[in-house]
Amino acid sequence: MAYYVEAESKLLREKFEAIVLGWEGVTKKTLFGSPSYAAGSVNFAMLVTGGIVLTRLDEEQRDRLLEDPNAGYFAAHGRIMKRWVRISIGDVSEIERYLPWITASYAAARGE
């Protein structure tokens, strides 16, 4: 199962990268066949078709984000990853409203 299809998510990737690749220490790599983003060597986000997965939110941040109807736990290879939250993005302009959580995941990956 492919988690990311470039033909369906190119605009999302471009918008996300325009934001995060300018942040200090951010690098891009591949995780589960998807573009993923790290601060140093610590992953903080991954793109999936139609969404963003945040990997470094603390419990309170996850709980707040999971109140959003567009958010849910990420499932990989049939396993629910309760520390990772997937945000469904229908329009790339929606990324802006999730910036506080994206920034929080980045900061946690940096050890801040």
Backbone as a printed PyTorch tensor [residue, N CA C, xyz], in Angstrom:
tensor([[[  0.8350,  -1.1920,   0.0000],
         [  0.0000,   0.0000,   0.0000],
         [  0.8780,   1.2520,   0.0000]],

        [[  0.6470,   2.1320,  -0.9410],
         [  1.3800,   3.3920,  -1.0150],
         [  0.6820,   4.4230,  -0.1280]],

        [[  1.4550,   5.0710,   0.7110],
         [  0.8980,   6.1050,   1.5740],
         [  0.8840,   7.4630,   0.8900]],

        [[  1.7320,   7.6000,  -0.1340],
         [  1.8740,   8.8850,  -0.8140],
         [  1.9250,   8.6790,  -2.3190]],

        [[  1.1130,   9.4530,  -3.0250],
         [  1.1090,   9.4440,  -4.4860],
         [  1.3710,  10.8860,  -4.9320]],

        [[  2.5200,  11.1070,  -5.5370],
         [  2.9230,  12.4590,  -5.9410],
         [  1.9050,  13.1110,  -6.8700]],

        [[  1.3640,  12.3610,  -7.8030],
         [  0.4010,  12.9340,  -8.7600],
         [ -0.8260,  13.5160,  -8.0510]],

        [[ -1.1770,  12.9620,  -6.8990],
         [ -2.3440,  13.4350,  -6.1570],
         [ -1.9900,  14.4610,  -5.0830]],

        [[ -0.7170,  14.5540,  -4.7260],
         [ -0.3400,  15.3780,  -3.5770],
         [  0.7480,  16.4000,  -3.8620]],

        [[  1.0380,  16.6320,  -5.1180],
         [  2.1200,  17.5530,  -5.4700],
         [  1.9030,  18.9430,  -4.8880]],

        [[  0.6990,  19.4990,  -5.0110],
         [  0.4330,  20.8430,  -4.4880],
         [  0.5910,  20.8970,  -2.9740]],

        [[  0.1320,  19.8570,  -2.2930],
         [  0.2910,  19.7810,  -0.8420],
         [  1.7750,  19.7610,  -0.4840]],

        [[  2.5490,  18.9210,  -1.1740],
         [  3.9870,  18.8280,  -0.8980],
         [  4.6670,  20.1690,  -1.1380]],

        [[  4.3680,  20.8020,  -2.2550],
         [  5.0080,  22.0800,  -2.5770],
         [  4.6830,  23.1510,  -1.5280]],

        [[  3.4320,  23.2310,  -1.1120],
         [  3.0330,  24.2230,  -0.1060],
         [  3.7000,  23.9160,   1.2360]],

        [[  3.6930,  22.6450,   1.6380],
         [  4.3010,  22.2550,   2.9060],
         [  5.7980,  22.5500,   2.8840]],

        [[  6.4540,  22.1840,   1.8000],
         [  7.8980,  22.4140,   1.7090],
         [  8.2380,  23.8990,   1.6660]],

        [[  7.3880,  24.7240,   1.0540],
         [  7.6270,  26.1640,   1.0370],
         [  7.6510,  26.7230,   2.4590]],

        [[  6.9260,  26.0780,   3.3490],
         [  6.9000,  26.5060,   4.7500],
         [  8.0840,  25.9380,   5.5140]],

        [[  8.2350,  24.6190,   5.5370],
         [  9.1680,  23.9960,   6.4860],
         [ 10.6190,  23.9150,   6.0180]],

        [[ 10.8600,  23.8730,   4.7280],
         [ 12.2550,  23.7230,   4.2970],
         [ 13.0990,  24.9620,   4.5770]],

        [[ 12.4550,  26.0630,   4.9050],
         [ 13.1850,  27.2660,   5.2890],
         [ 13.5250,  27.3230,   6.7730]],

        [[ 12.9840,  26.3970,   7.5510],
         [ 13.2560,  26.3870,   8.9820],
         [ 14.6490,  25.8140,   9.2480]],

        [[ 15.2650,  26.2960,  10.2980],
         [ 16.6300,  25.8850,  10.6340],
         [ 16.7460,  24.3700,  10.8310]],

        [[ 17.7070,  23.7750,  10.1200],
         [ 18.0310,  22.3660,  10.3080],
         [ 17.0790,  21.3670,   9.6830]],

        [[ 16.0820,  21.8140,   8.9110],
         [ 15.1110,  20.8770,   8.3390],
         [ 15.6950,  20.2070,   7.1020]],

        [[ 15.5640,  18.8910,   7.0860],
         [ 15.9770,  18.1070,   5.9320],
         [ 14.8050,  17.2430,   5.4810]],

        [[ 14.8760,  16.8370,   4.2240],
         [ 13.8370,  15.9930,   3.6490],
         [ 14.4130,  14.6120,   3.3850]],

        [[ 13.6320,  13.5830,   3.7000],
         [ 14.0200,  12.2110,   3.4100],
         [ 12.7640,  11.4270,   3.0630]],

        [[ 12.8490,  10.1230,   3.0150],
         [ 11.6940,   9.2860,   2.7040],
         [ 11.4280,   8.3310,   3.8610]],

        [[ 10.1700,   8.2100,   4.2380],
         [  9.7380,   7.3000,   5.2980],
         [  8.4530,   6.6420,   4.8280]],

        [[  8.3710,   5.3260,   4.8710],
         [  7.2070,   4.5910,   4.3560],
         [  6.9190,   4.9700,   2.8960]],

        [[  7.9500,   5.3460,   2.1340],
         [  7.7660,   5.7470,   0.7450],
         [  7.1770,   7.1370,   0.5880]],

        [[  7.1210,   7.8890,   1.6700],
         [  6.5190,   9.2260,   1.6630],
         [  7.5720,  10.2770,   1.9770]],

        [[  7.3930,  11.5020,   1.4710],
         [  8.2940,  12.5780,   1.8680],
         [  8.1600,  12.8030,   3.3770]],

        [[  9.2880,  12.8690,   4.0580],
         [  9.2540,  13.1520,   5.4860],
         [ 10.2780,  14.2310,   5.7930]],

        [[ 10.0900,  14.8660,   6.9210],
         [ 10.8610,  16.0560,   7.2550],
         [ 11.3900,  15.9120,   8.6710]],

        [[ 12.6940,  16.2180,   8.8080],
         [ 13.3590,  16.0450,  10.0940],
         [ 14.0300,  17.3470,  10.4960]],

        [[ 14.1510,  17.5250,  11.7990],
         [ 14.9610,  18.5950,  12.3690],
         [ 16.1980,  17.8860,  12.9020]],

        [[ 17.3100,  18.1010,  12.2490],
         [ 18.4880,  17.2960,  12.5470],
         [ 18.2090,  15.8860,  12.0620]],

        [[ 18.2780,  14.9410,  12.9700],
         [ 18.0090,  13.5460,  12.5830],
         [ 16.6500,  13.0480,  13.0780]],

        [[ 15.8540,  13.9330,  13.6630],
         [ 14.5810,  13.5380,  14.2740],
         [ 13.4070,  13.9450,  13.3910]],

        [[ 12.6440,  12.9560,  12.9490],
         [ 11.4940,  13.1900,  12.0930],
         [ 10.3940,  13.9310,  12.8640]],

        [[  9.7840,  14.9450,  12.2080],
         [  8.6700,  15.6500,  12.8530],
         [  7.4030,  15.6460,  12.0060]],

        [[  7.5200,  15.3240,  10.7150],
         [  6.3370,  15.3250,   9.8500],
         [  6.5720,  14.4220,   8.6450]],

        [[  5.4650,  13.9340,   8.1100],
         [  5.4970,  13.1140,   6.9190],
         [  4.2440,  13.4490,   6.1120]],

        [[  4.3750,  13.4580,   4.8110],
         [  3.2080,  13.6810,   3.9640],
         [  2.6450,  12.3470,   3.5170]],

        [[  1.3430,  12.2710,   3.4630],
         [  0.6330,  11.1310,   2.9000],
         [ -0.3520,  11.7080,   1.8830]],

        [[ -0.8680,  10.8900,   1.0220],
         [ -1.8200,  11.3880,   0.0380],
         [ -2.9970,  12.0440,   0.7690]],

        [[ -3.1790,  13.3150,   0.5040],
         [ -4.2870,  14.0450,   1.1090],
         [ -4.0870,  14.4570,   2.5420]],

        [[ -2.8440,  14.4200,   3.0360],
         [ -2.6710,  14.8240,   4.4200],
         [ -1.2430,  14.9200,   4.9020]],

        [[ -1.1540,  15.3130,   6.1610],
         [  0.1150,  15.4890,   6.8580],
         [  0.0660,  14.6390,   8.1190]],

        [[  1.1660,  13.9730,   8.4220],
         [  1.2920,  13.2090,   9.6680],
         [  2.3160,  13.9200,  10.5370]],

        [[  1.9370,  14.2340,  11.7710],
         [  2.8520,  14.8600,  12.7220],
         [  3.2800,  13.8140,  13.7370]],

        [[  4.5800,  13.7420,  13.9860],
         [  5.1380,  12.6350,  14.7580],
         [  5.6580,  13.0010,  16.1360]],

        [[  5.7510,  14.2720,  16.4670],
         [  6.4000,  14.6680,  17.7180],
         [  5.5450,  15.5280,  18.6440]],

        [[  4.2470,  15.4270,  18.5540],
         [  3.3990,  16.2040,  19.4570],
         [  3.3530,  15.5330,  20.8220]],

        [[  3.2870,  16.3530,  21.8670],
         [  3.1280,  15.7550,  23.1940],
         [  1.6590,  15.3630,  23.3830]],

        [[  1.3630,  14.7030,  24.4800],
         [  0.0150,  14.1580,  24.6870],
         [ -1.0580,  15.2460,  24.6510]],

        [[ -0.8070,  16.3710,  25.3020],
         [ -1.7890,  17.4620,  25.3270],
         [ -2.0200,  18.0210,  23.9230]],

        [[ -0.9520,  18.2130,  23.1720],
         [ -1.0810,  18.7290,  21.8040],
         [ -1.8410,  17.7400,  20.9240]],

        [[ -1.5220,  16.4520,  21.0600],
         [ -2.2410,  15.4260,  20.2880],
         [ -3.7210,  15.4500,  20.6120]],

        [[ -4.0360,  15.4860,  21.9060],
         [ -5.4340,  15.4790,  22.3190],
         [ -6.1950,  16.6760,  21.7510]],

        [[ -5.5720,  17.8500,  21.7880],
         [ -6.2260,  19.0500,  21.2360],
         [ -6.4350,  18.9060,  19.7300]],

        [[ -5.4150,  18.4170,  19.0390],
         [ -5.5330,  18.2660,  17.5960],
         [ -6.5700,  17.2080,  17.2330]],

        [[ -6.6510,  16.1460,  18.0100],
         [ -7.6050,  15.0730,  17.7220],
         [ -9.0600,  15.4990,  17.9070]],

        [[ -9.2890,  16.6630,  18.5080],
         [-10.6400,  17.2210,  18.5900],
         [-11.1150,  17.7320,  17.2330]],

        [[-10.1610,  17.9830,  16.3320],
         [-10.4780,  18.4590,  14.9820],
         [-11.0230,  17.2840,  14.1670]],

        [[-12.1410,  17.4600,  13.4670],
         [-12.7120,  16.3580,  12.6890],
         [-11.8170,  15.8790,  11.5410]],

        [[-10.8240,  16.6790,  11.1550],
         [ -9.9100,  16.2870,  10.0870],
         [ -8.6830,  15.5360,  10.5980]],

        [[ -8.6230,  15.2940,  11.8990],
         [ -7.4530,  14.6490,  12.4910],
         [ -7.8070,  13.2750,  13.0520]],

        [[ -6.8450,  12.3860,  12.9970],
         [ -7.0090,  11.0450,  13.5560],
         [ -5.6460,  10.3930,  13.6680]],

        [[ -5.5930,   9.2520,  14.3170],
         [ -4.3270,   8.5360,  14.4360],
         [ -3.8920,   8.0040,  13.0720]],

        [[ -2.5940,   7.9420,  12.8680],
         [ -2.0380,   7.3810,  11.6390],
         [ -1.9320,   5.8720,  11.7820]],

        [[ -2.3130,   5.1580,  10.7460],
         [ -2.1860,   3.7010,  10.7280],
         [ -1.1860,   3.3120,   9.6500]],

        [[ -0.2340,   2.4580,  10.0310],
         [  0.7860,   1.9940,   9.0880],
         [  0.8730,   0.4850,   9.1590]],

        [[  0.7560,  -0.1470,   8.0150],
         [  0.8610,  -1.6070,   7.9290],
         [ -0.0880,  -2.2960,   8.9100]],

        [[ -1.3100,  -1.7480,   9.0240],
         [ -2.3270,  -2.3350,   9.8780],
         [ -2.1730,  -2.0260,  11.3580]],

        [[ -1.2190,  -1.1840,  11.7070],
         [ -0.9640,  -0.8560,  13.1140],
         [ -1.2730,   0.6220,  13.3540]],

        [[ -2.0850,   0.9130,  14.3600],
         [ -2.3990,   2.2980,  14.7000],
         [ -1.2530,   2.8570,  15.5270]],

        [[ -0.7310,   3.9910,  15.0760],
         [  0.3960,   4.6300,  15.7520],
         [ -0.1580,   5.8000,  16.5630]],

        [[ -0.4080,   5.5660,  17.8340],
         [ -1.1090,   6.5470,  18.6660],
         [ -0.2800,   7.7700,  19.0230]],

        [[  0.9770,   7.7870,  18.6750],
         [  1.7800,   8.9890,  18.8960],
         [  1.8370,   9.8630,  17.6490]],

        [[  1.3290,   9.3400,  16.5400],
         [  1.3560,  10.0800,  15.2810],
         [ -0.0680,  10.4670,  14.9000]],

        [[ -0.2620,  11.7290,  14.5500],
         [ -1.5770,  12.2310,  14.1760],
         [ -1.5890,  12.5920,  12.6910]],

        [[ -2.5850,  12.0730,  11.9870],
         [ -2.7720,  12.3710,  10.5670],
         [ -3.8320,  13.4530,  10.4360]],

        [[ -3.5020,  14.4910,   9.6770],
         [ -4.4350,  15.5770,   9.3920],
         [ -4.8260,  15.4680,   7.9260]],

        [[ -6.1080,  15.3150,   7.6500],
         [ -6.5840,  15.2960,   6.2680],
         [ -6.6620,  16.7280,   5.7600]],

        [[ -6.0720,  16.9550,   4.5930],
         [ -6.0450,  18.2850,   4.0010],
         [ -6.7870,  18.2220,   2.6620]],

        [[ -7.9310,  18.8910,   2.5800],
         [ -8.7030,  18.9010,   1.3430],
         [ -8.2460,  19.9760,   0.3790]],

        [[ -7.7520,  21.0800,   0.9100],
         [ -7.2790,  22.2040,   0.1050],
         [ -5.9780,  22.6830,   0.7500]],

        [[ -4.9570,  22.9300,  -0.0590],
         [ -3.6440,  23.2700,   0.5040],
         [ -3.6670,  24.5240,   1.3720]],

        [[ -4.6370,  25.4010,   1.1790],
         [ -4.7190,  26.5950,   2.0280],
         [ -5.0240,  26.2340,   3.4800]],

        [[ -5.5430,  25.0230,   3.7140],
         [ -5.8420,  24.5770,   5.0760],
         [ -4.5850,  24.3510,   5.9160]],

        [[ -3.4410,  24.2130,   5.2780],
         [ -2.1960,  24.0030,   6.0220],
         [ -1.9870,  25.1130,   7.0430]],

        [[ -2.3010,  26.3280,   6.6740],
         [ -2.0800,  27.4810,   7.5560],
         [ -2.7310,  27.2870,   8.9290]],

        [[ -3.9220,  26.7440,   8.9710],
         [ -4.6070,  26.6010,  10.2670],
         [ -3.9700,  25.5490,  11.1530]],

        [[ -3.1340,  24.6770,  10.5780],
         [ -2.4520,  23.6440,  11.3570],
         [ -1.0020,  24.0060,  11.6870]],

        [[ -0.5880,  25.2270,  11.3330],
         [  0.7840,  25.6420,  11.6020],
         [  1.1830,  25.5510,  13.0780]],

        [[  0.3020,  25.8710,  14.0330],
         [  0.7280,  25.7290,  15.4280],
         [  1.1610,  24.2970,  15.7700]],

        [[  0.4800,  23.3000,  15.2300],
         [  0.8370,  21.9110,  15.5130],
         [  2.0740,  21.4790,  14.7270]],

        [[  2.1830,  21.9420,  13.4970],
         [  3.3740,  21.6290,  12.6970],
         [  4.6060,  22.2160,  13.3840]],

        [[  4.4900,  23.4640,  13.8240],
         [  5.5890,  24.1320,  14.5130],
         [  5.9230,  23.4260,  15.8250]],

        [[  4.9160,  22.9790,  16.5500],
         [  5.1440,  22.2700,  17.8150],
         [  5.8750,  20.9500,  17.5860]],

        [[  5.5130,  20.2300,  16.5450],
         [  6.1790,  18.9670,  16.2280],
         [  7.6360,  19.2260,  15.8550]],

        [[  7.8770,  20.2700,  15.0810],
         [  9.2370,  20.6720,  14.6950],
         [ 10.0490,  21.0310,  15.9380]],

        [[  9.4700,  21.8520,  16.8120],
         [ 10.1840,  22.2810,  18.0200],
         [ 10.5410,  21.0850,  18.8980]],

        [[  9.6340,  20.1410,  19.0280],
         [  9.9100,  18.9490,  19.8340],
         [ 11.0430,  18.1220,  19.2130]],

        [[ 11.0590,  18.0390,  17.9090],
         [ 12.1330,  17.3030,  17.2310],
         [ 13.4850,  17.9780,  17.4590]],

        [[ 13.4710,  19.2760,  17.6280],
         [ 14.6960,  20.0280,  17.9050],
         [ 15.0780,  19.9790,  19.3750]],

        [[ 14.2060,  19.4100,  20.1980],
         [ 14.4800,  19.3380,  21.6380],
         [ 14.1470,  20.6060,  22.3750]],

        [[ 13.2820,  21.4210,  21.7940],
         [ 12.9050,  22.6930,  22.4320],
         [ 11.7170,  22.5300,  23.3420]]])
